[in-house]
Amino acid sequence: MLFLFIGTTEIILIALVVLLIFGGKKIPELMKGIGKGVKSFKDGVNGVEDEKDNLSQQDKDTSGDKTAGKA
């Protein structure tokens, strides 16, 4: 909820501090690394969701086979 109160001035101040700390040449490398990390995280989350969906579908298929055999 704290991020709701950050304005333009604060964002500019944060950007200037990052520029001073890392320098202009390191920022693209830093952003590239952050982008790769976010992509890896999203791929991991999607993999977990896909695995969950597959297991759910297998459970439905298995329970459908059991009820069909009883009839």
N, C-alpha and C positions, 0 to 999 in steps of 0.2 A: 504494500500500500504506500510505501514511502516514495516509490517511483512516480506516483501520480502528482506529486508536488514539485517535480523537477521541471524548471522552466528553461527557456532558451539560454539565458545568461549562465545558468549552472552547467548546461551541456557544453557551451563554448569554453567555460573555465576548465572543465574536465578535459576537453580536447587539447587545450593549451598545455596543461600539466603533462598529459601523455606525450605530447610533442617534445616538451622539454626533457622529460625523463628518457625517452627512447631515441629521440632524434628522427629527422625526416627520412633517413635511409632505412631505418629498422622497422618503421610502421608497416610498409607493405608486406614484409616478411612476417610480422606479427599477425596481421590480418589474415594472411594466407594460412598460417598455422591455426588460428581460431576457426577459420572456415572449414578446414579439414577436420578439426575436432567436432564441430557441430554436425558436419555431414556423417561422420562416424557414429555419433550419438543417435542421429535420426535413423541410420541404417540399423543400429542395434535395437532401437525401439520398434521399428517396423518388423524386424526379424522375430522379436518376442511376440508381437501381435499376430504375425502369420503362424507361428508355432501354436499359439493359443487357439486360433481359428481352426487349424488342422486337427488339434486334439479334440476340440469341441465337435467337429464334423465326424471324427472317428467314433466318438462316444455315441453320437446320434445314429450312425450307421450300425454300430454294434448293438445298441438297444433295439433298433428296428428289426435286426436279424433274429434276436431272441424272441420277440413277440410274434414274428412270422412263423417260427418253428413250432410254437405252441398251438397254433390254430389248426 
